[in-house]
Each structure stands twice: as C-alpha cells, then as structure tokens.
C-alpha cells in the first residue's frame, strides 16, 4: 500500500466545491483496520447525503451525514456504499484480505474502528458514529451474505441501498392501506430508488394502486420501455390526470415545483405526499401553504429498525434476500455498469451527478 492515498474533500457550506486531496496513512491503534476501497457507486442518493451533510434534524439529533467520516471543522467526506478489502489489521477476528460490503468515505482507503466482530462482520464504533443509525455502521463479510452472488457484484453498490429504500416504501404503503390512493405518482421515476419502489409495488399480489412514473419528457419513452411502472408520463402531463382520483405522491427528488403542481391539481384527493430524497438539490422548494396533505419524510434506516422490531432480524434479512434476488433478474437490463478508475475520475463522477449530467440509465461504479 502506498503511504498516501487520496480522498475528496467537500465544502460543508457549498457542496459544489470539491477537490481531490492526498490522504496520508496514519498508524493504526488497537481495534482499527485499514481498508482499500475496491469499488463504490455514485448515485443521486449520494447527493442527498451531501445535501443533508450538516445537521438538519434527519437523525433526530444534531448530526448529519458529514459526521460519519469527518470531524467537525474539517471538510466533508461523502459517504458511499461499496466493497473494501482489509490491507492492515489491528483488530482481533479480522484478517488482511477480508472483504466487506458497507459504508465508506469517497476515498481510496479508510480506517474503521471495529466492534462486535463476528463471523458476519463488524460494527464501526467510532464515538461520533454510535448515535447515528445502526444500518450505516454495519460492515458485512461477503462470505456471510446469503444473497450475494459474484455475478451481481457491481449491482450491489449501485442498487442495493436504493432498492432496499424502495422496497421499504412499498411495504409502508401496504401497511397503510395505500393511504386510500388508487394511484401512486412517483416523481424522478428514472432514479434507482424509484425503480426499486415501482418494482416492489408490482410484485404485490392482489389489488394494488396503479403506479405512474413522472419524468422529463426526454426520458418518457425509454423509461416506459423498462416496464417498471403501469404508466409513465412527463411532468408537463400531470395536469391531464383525473383530479378526482384518490392519489399519493412519492417525491424522490425534492423538486418543489413538481410537488406544488401535484398538490394543487389533486387538492384533498391527494391522500399522502412523501418526500424521500433531495437529488434536485438546487431546485427552489417553495412548498409552503400547499393544498392537500402535509408532506412527510421517509427515512429508510428508521423504517428498517421498525421492520426488524416487527419481524425479527433473521426474518427481515430473509425477506430482503427474496426481494433482492427477484430484482436481480431485471437489474442488468435497467442499468449498464459504467466503471470509472482513480481519484480524478471519482471527482468527475461526483460533479457529474451533482450537476444532473449523469445518465440515469447508467450505474456508475468507481474503482479507486
């Protein structure tokens, strides 16, 4: 391993300002491991992490996504999902060469503080992380992942956390009797979380609401061809929908203009309005005083904890595995893997996603 790896520093106050920096390797202390990040995905979800990097009440405390990998007063290090291999270990039960799936900084290497080490993996016990959602602090050994298949390797970082979020949203709709909606409008429908939601809703047996994907006019034809949604329309066609139809909105982008149109069009017939992400980070919200229901946030880690409490950890894991493997039968036709190599390419991928220039049909995988 070289003495100096790389990392990408992001201005906490202006997420458009990011730079590639050297990241010298410091000696480990007992309980730590150093990992080389093998691969990670760059998706719109990562932009949501950056938007909520500073405390915004998302975690119910004064923490945000920057707190996973950077101390206060230092530049932000963006969390990403991916695979990493141990290159140096000062932790009992973890050997050089062990590979884990989990949450890493956008960097070539990372140092993790291990706890609860077992056959399935470990938990990062860095003090500032212990009050953050547990789902982000668990690192899973590849060999212990029952639904991991080598052929799906690149789709794990690209789709896994986003599909899980979509699957959890679909479960919430089922629990809530679909909020009384006959149709579910899904904004930013080409996003991978939206695709996970659309796929999961379509898997339901028995009666379910119609799913309507909302996207830009340029994306309608290609998205409709994927067969994920019952219908796909452009944002400027929202007003053609029947305003008397009981409806629900799931907003993956946080674009206030779209939210305003939907709320204004359906009024009291809009039975639920759920905001999931903020990939349209620079769109003016302007959602005060909307007709219809109050918007509610969806937070996947909290919903995961509820499901684990409802079903137990083993049953939760089994249900995820079944849903994931079903999704893997269609994932390869939904996203072509686009591999990028090295730090400069990593920075470019972040800037591409931030500016909205990234191809929604691509799954960007960075190999540091």
Steps between C-alpha positions, in 0.01 A plus 500: 500500500630845417566740784252749361160419359243751381171639622251758379437795732166679466418845633234452767338832408517463122484140377591610147852574628696176513866414452722195476753492785774272625407285799809381692479171687520538879608212727217281628406466864361179651154418368547682170524365146617672185309411186559569134172598338460259209192654341208725582200647321428864427125560490250781561468358850850624574391852410226468762771404751692816409189720524436361849868497593450765765249443783146536365296304754507190281653282769301650785816656644758759403683275253511467124665285234834682529529355853567150371848566364611850598547688824322833541701790364655293221381462139221250436573146386205362307372155605466242223391135488748245377750222563838525670779258586705508820863595432612536863335376819543578869166337580451149631285287272568703185781397266679666212313400185153492659246681281196689628196670352402822671523877537831667411631851436555612142870416516753236404536374859328524835577422864213342695465444874367149545263362760266200527727301268350169396464257210255733327708816527545786746364836613691828479512639855656840434347713780335754269341214302343316792202739510443471124267238344639146548433398141782731388749363753477129414765343277411162353744232390436399142515133598220548752259672259251228408363695204838607362594352164820589316302567182310776684811660653485836320125531559541489878642852545292637210162363602505331841441797737266669253299187426470436873362853547244448222402162642451653845281778356287240320459316830390818674233559236369147549494544879308827463241363261667706228370808685175446310666584168397344170819619333852575619692773320876449523706809420854468363387157381825419322690509830611167637302539823187569296566193287534293818164634618327440167637147476401418859146633457462293183596184692203532733231236467137604486367851451745789503502861382606592150858626485569811293861596442569873459809599305629755251352490150831375359497196730138386456545256213809327638359474852166364378686232303652366823157381612545601863194727526144455379529838327773759443419865430699821484480767767309729267229232462411492871208735437345246260443250784152472650503738799220302668708181521624427855876530462830489686830667412845360569761764422850363448652830394381770738403723209252749642356600161378145432367465854305823464340391171392163642362646823317776315354263240368234738429711809322292763504197272874479563500259792873491575808697395829334587842653437792257485804676359644834395685423178365823346704678764494838330127511419306759697271320745216757515252257654348709778122508525431218255151351478464135591690301764806611690815361343667224700860391478603139448815387676610149403716425809207576731265286294758217501517509879120479516495200267770325704292563813188370323648189345833432671838541338514156336158530337578856388820378336320212331231726355765741369687209341188374322411847372858576394550176306171560318619849409832365377314321220421840344777731629749432217256635241422806713852636540822452307801500730731794424838449669726793585859464625699715742464820697456744211224282358339481844491879525358527148229244581395700806486823300304327225240371744479833683435694180236257375709401198526132597318250279213356711528173308862455610624352824821688579751283685826661610808283543743709708 
